[in-house]
């Protein structure tokens, strides 16, 4: 029985760190946790502890205090952005003129015009980036059966006549059995709150009616005063008013598929998806995607629902290979390019 469990651990660990040769892991497993390779240990632990099914890859070898020490070392630092509620004001003050002057109210006949596609190819992951010049082309897609059933991203794009999109907010997914119908947090579409949980405050990632990306934690009354066009709940925020939130470590979420949205100071929207959870492609860390957003000049950026939900659609096809065994998942919300 013990040998069977141990073999299972080795296989899952190989997937997490993307090793091509399982035999190499068999000999190096004790060194991963007890040797001098701190970066490798931290990567494995943070990857394992941000899943529901594979936390034993860390808990079998390290005690609670050791795990907490690693997680705290790699967590997001928001101390420099404690006044995050003012983000929309800060962006408006520094960029609203640029944003409004750059907006083209006439959507081109060829919808791919005004959108740049970029392939990203790294050793641990590959990614896809959509650069949308006009922020007012971004809308929120929502499943028609909200609280009941989700919809696949490609079907949502087709239903909304959207040229592209990425998955957005989280949803209830106990033991990986969620049907994508019930969101977590709040959902705002076309200025109307379609769904909300009973919270004192909500983590907001969305756009106001001026096309400015709004991030922050707000009460319901504050949200109603934000003049939002489209918003969902997710976190962490990666770049706030030009400042990064990950100061050291990998961000504390390990390696996995990622979905991120960001905006430049001129209003251009960045929509990023990276692949992961494969034998030779374990995935990107939050620090990795933060660095990509910085490279492409994001002034604000936020993490969206990742893992097996991560999906990107562009020009009539799903670009990434979702890590879910069932392929493209059913989701409640998506940011679409109209």
Helices and strands as residue ranges (DSSP letters): H 2-17, H 22-34, H 38-49, H 56-59, H 64-73, G 79-81, G 84-86, H 87-102, E 115-121, E 126-132, G 135-137, E 138-142, E 151-152, H 153-159, E 164-167, G 174-176, E 186-189, E 192-196, E 202-208, E 213-218, H 220-224, E 228-232, E 237-240, E 243-244, E 258-263, E 269-274, H 286-295, E 300-304, G 307-309, E 312-314, E 317-318, E 330-331, E 333-337
